[in-house]
Amino acid sequence: ILAETEGQVVYHEQVIAIMVTMTGCDRGTADEARRALSVPERQGRVRAWFADRARGRGYSVQAVRDVWRTLENFGSFGFAKAHAAAFAQPAYQSSWLKAHRMAALLAGLLTHDPGMYHKRVLAADARRHG
């Protein structure tokens, strides 16, 4: 489940797969549980559900605790894999432009103001890079 990200939980899809594998639930239930991870009032119920189901499938108490700790920490982080892919291409393109065509990149950002960075930040970066 975590081979692609070298043992780290990064994507929503990985959390869902872990829950499906360890609890035996369907993907819809696992996704509901994943969403509940970011709601403090719901975490206790999800933890109890996860622990009961995983223990019932033969996972040790320690394994359940270790995995839960990782899942619990994931709650307010992580994102869908498609979201990562959607941002990867513009990030790569922006990096290339910054390295090879800095003036063009800054002109585009200052002209079209995508809202990610205040114009004073872009101006300071322009000064830093001559």
Disulfide bonds with the S-S distance in Angstrom:
none
